Amino acid sequence: MRDQVQAVPDIPALRDRLERMQGRRMDAPVLPTHPAFSALLPGGGLRSGSAYALARSASLLLALMARPSQDGAWCGVIGMPELGAEAAEKYGLDLDRLVFIPDPGPRWLAVTATITEVLPVVAVRPPSGAAAARGGAEATRLAARLRDRGSVLLVQGAWPQVEAVIDVADPRWSGIGQGHGYLAGRELTVSVTSRRSPNPRRARMLLPAADGSIELLGSPAERLVSRDRDAVPVRAVG
């Protein structure tokens, strides 16, 4: 019996070891996001202290940030000069709690790290070919700062050691008739690949619908495939 008792692992020590290996807290709280994403994201929301790699889609980014903003969280957007206040307000972000830094310059990573010290949700688009997107000491220090402050980092593009990769595919616009008309809404597939969920989860949704809202179409489904989840590409979809 004593041998069996001694064989039981020290749970707190085991958790600490796993957290150090994975670079994140396993019991970290999550920020609620739009209900359309809750069945796709690990934990049902954006996990504090974590980074997410997103497709370069303004609609996806703003949809993920809207609920935290409405709940009172300050949000920052770095390195996206084309993303304006009008688009953010359309998706429901509180402009009184939104900080824009359109051109952070060559020290964009230092700017991002500083902003994560004071804002709970930060979105950034790394410059093309940025070495930090492939890992390195600076990215590691930023990850440690995220965990320490409990901030969420949303990266448009590839990023190392992310909580999840959120991609979009197969967009289909509505509103155009026989060669004329206005784009009114867009249907697309959102997929989430994470370390916590062995299989990618995907769902078809309106992002946005014709009235500007976000709507889930059907139930999310898992895709049973074997793939390298550390290097999942993300595509650019507007």
matplotlib code that plots the C-alpha trace (Angstrom):
import matplotlib.pyplot as plt

x = [0.0, 2.8, 4.4, 1.1, 0.7, 4.3, 3.6, 0.7, 2.2, 2.3, -0.5, 0.5, 4.1, 2.9, 0.7, 3.6, 5.8, 3.2, 2.6, 6.3, 6.5, 3.4, 4.0, 0.5, -1.6, -4.0, -6.6, -6.4, -9.7, -11.2, -12.7, -16.1, -16.4, -19.2, -21.4, -20.7, -17.1, -17.7, -18.0, -14.9, -12.4, -10.7, -12.5, -15.3, -13.4, -10.1, -7.8, -6.0, -2.2, -2.3, -1.7, -3.8, -2.8, -5.5, -6.1, -5.7, -9.4, -10.6, -14.0, -12.7, -10.5, -13.2, -15.8, -13.4, -12.7, -16.3, -17.6, -14.5, -14.8, -18.5, -17.7, -15.4, -12.0, -9.6, -8.4, -5.4, -4.8, -1.2, 0.2, -3.2, -3.5, -6.4, -8.5, -10.7, -13.0, -16.1, -15.4, -14.7, -17.9, -19.9, -18.9, -19.8, -16.4, -16.5, -14.5, -13.9, -11.8, -10.1, -6.4, -5.1, -1.3, -1.3, 2.4, 4.5, 7.7, 10.6, 10.3, 6.8, 7.5, 8.6, 5.5, 3.3, 5.0, 4.5, 0.8, 0.1, 1.3, -1.7, -4.4, -6.1, -6.7, -4.1, -4.2, -1.1, -0.1, 3.7, 5.6, 6.1, 9.0, 9.2, 11.6, 9.5, 6.8, 9.2, 10.1, 13.2, 14.0, 11.8, 8.8, 9.5, 9.8, 6.5, 4.8, 6.1, 4.7, 1.3, 1.1, 2.2, -0.3, -3.1, -3.4, -4.7, -2.7, -4.4, -1.8, -2.8, -0.4, 1.8, 3.0, 4.9, 3.4, -0.2, -3.2, -5.0, -4.9, -8.1, -8.5, -11.2, -11.9, -14.4, -16.0, -19.3, -20.7, -24.4, -26.1, -24.8, -27.4, -26.9, -23.6, -24.8, -25.8, -24.0, -22.1, -24.5, -23.2, -20.6, -20.7, -17.5, -16.0, -14.1, -11.8, -9.9, -6.8, -5.5, -3.2, -6.0, -8.2, -6.5, -8.8, -9.6, -13.1, -14.9, -18.2, -20.0, -21.1, -22.3, -19.4, -21.1, -24.7, -26.5, -27.6, -24.0, -24.6, -22.7, -24.6, -23.6, -25.0, -25.5, -23.4, -19.6, -17.9, -14.5, -12.3, -10.4, -7.1, -3.4, -1.5, 1.3, -0.6, 2.5, 2.8, -0.7, -0.8, -3.3, -4.7, -5.7, -9.4, -10.9]
y = [0.0, 2.4, 1.8, 2.6, 5.8, 6.9, 6.2, 8.8, 11.9, 15.2, 16.9, 20.5, 19.7, 17.8, 20.7, 23.2, 21.0, 20.7, 24.4, 25.1, 22.6, 23.9, 27.5, 28.2, 27.7, 24.7, 26.3, 29.8, 31.6, 32.4, 35.6, 34.9, 35.7, 35.5, 32.4, 31.3, 30.6, 29.0, 25.5, 25.8, 27.3, 25.4, 26.2, 28.0, 31.4, 33.2, 31.8, 34.4, 34.4, 32.8, 33.7, 32.8, 32.7, 34.0, 34.2, 37.7, 38.4, 41.7, 40.3, 37.3, 39.5, 42.0, 39.3, 37.7, 41.0, 42.3, 40.4, 41.1, 44.8, 44.9, 43.3, 46.1, 44.9, 47.4, 46.2, 47.3, 46.9, 47.2, 47.3, 47.4, 50.9, 49.9, 48.8, 51.8, 52.8, 52.5, 48.8, 48.1, 49.9, 47.9, 44.7, 46.0, 47.1, 49.9, 52.7, 54.3, 51.3, 50.7, 51.7, 51.9, 51.9, 51.8, 52.0, 50.7, 50.9, 48.4, 47.8, 46.5, 43.5, 45.7, 47.9, 44.8, 43.6, 47.0, 47.1, 43.7, 45.0, 47.3, 46.0, 42.5, 41.9, 42.9, 42.2, 42.5, 41.9, 41.1, 42.7, 40.4, 38.0, 38.9, 36.6, 36.6, 34.6, 31.7, 31.8, 33.1, 34.8, 37.8, 35.8, 33.6, 36.7, 38.0, 34.6, 34.8, 38.3, 37.2, 34.5, 36.9, 39.6, 37.3, 39.1, 37.6, 38.1, 37.7, 37.5, 37.9, 35.3, 32.4, 32.5, 30.0, 28.2, 29.3, 28.2, 27.7, 28.4, 30.0, 29.9, 30.8, 29.2, 28.9, 32.4, 33.0, 36.5, 37.3, 40.4, 40.4, 39.8, 39.5, 41.5, 44.2, 44.8, 45.3, 42.8, 42.2, 39.2, 36.5, 32.8, 31.0, 28.1, 28.8, 26.1, 25.9, 23.7, 23.5, 21.6, 20.8, 19.3, 16.6, 17.1, 20.4, 21.7, 23.6, 25.3, 27.2, 30.7, 34.0, 36.5, 38.9, 38.3, 40.9, 42.8, 42.8, 40.1, 36.8, 33.6, 30.0, 27.7, 24.1, 22.4, 22.4, 19.2, 17.6, 16.7, 13.4, 14.0, 13.7, 16.9, 18.9, 21.3, 23.4, 24.7, 25.1, 27.8, 30.6, 32.3, 35.8, 36.3, 39.7]
z = [0.0, 0.8, -2.6, -4.2, -2.2, -3.1, -6.8, -6.8, -8.5, -6.7, -8.6, -8.1, -9.1, -12.2, -13.2, -12.8, -14.9, -17.7, -17.6, -18.0, -20.9, -22.7, -21.8, -20.4, -17.4, -17.7, -15.4, -16.7, -17.0, -20.4, -21.7, -23.3, -27.0, -29.5, -29.0, -32.6, -31.5, -28.1, -29.4, -31.5, -29.0, -26.2, -23.0, -24.9, -25.1, -25.2, -22.6, -20.5, -20.9, -24.3, -27.9, -30.9, -34.6, -36.8, -40.6, -41.9, -41.8, -40.3, -39.8, -37.8, -35.6, -34.8, -34.1, -31.6, -29.8, -29.7, -26.6, -24.4, -25.4, -24.6, -21.2, -20.4, -21.5, -23.1, -26.5, -28.6, -32.4, -33.6, -37.1, -39.0, -40.5, -42.7, -39.8, -38.8, -35.9, -38.1, -38.8, -35.2, -34.1, -36.6, -34.9, -31.5, -30.0, -27.5, -29.1, -25.7, -24.7, -28.0, -28.7, -32.3, -33.0, -36.9, -37.4, -34.5, -36.5, -36.5, -32.7, -33.1, -30.9, -28.0, -28.5, -28.4, -25.3, -23.6, -24.6, -23.2, -19.8, -19.6, -22.0, -21.5, -25.3, -27.9, -31.6, -33.8, -37.4, -37.6, -40.5, -43.4, -42.8, -39.1, -37.3, -34.1, -36.0, -36.2, -32.5, -30.6, -27.4, -27.9, -28.6, -25.6, -23.4, -24.7, -24.0, -20.4, -20.1, -21.4, -18.8, -16.0, -16.9, -18.1, -21.4, -24.7, -27.9, -31.2, -34.0, -37.7, -39.1, -37.9, -34.3, -32.1, -29.2, -29.7, -27.8, -31.1, -34.8, -36.1, -39.9, -42.4, -45.8, -48.6, -48.4, -50.3, -50.6, -51.0, -52.3, -55.9, -58.6, -62.4, -62.5, -60.1, -56.5, -53.2, -51.1, -48.2, -46.3, -46.3, -45.4, -44.6, -42.7, -39.5, -38.2, -35.0, -34.4, -30.8, -28.5, -26.2, -28.9, -31.0, -34.0, -35.8, -35.2, -37.9, -38.5, -41.2, -40.2, -41.5, -40.8, -41.2, -42.1, -44.2, -41.1, -39.8, -37.2, -36.8, -37.1, -36.7, -39.4, -38.2, -35.5, -35.3, -36.5, -36.0, -38.8, -38.0, -39.6, -38.6, -39.1, -37.5, -35.2, -34.5, -38.1, -39.4, -42.1, -41.9, -45.0, -45.9, -46.3, -45.9]

ax = plt.figure().add_subplot(projection="3d")
ax.plot(x, y, z, "-o")
ax.set_aspect("equal")
plt.show()
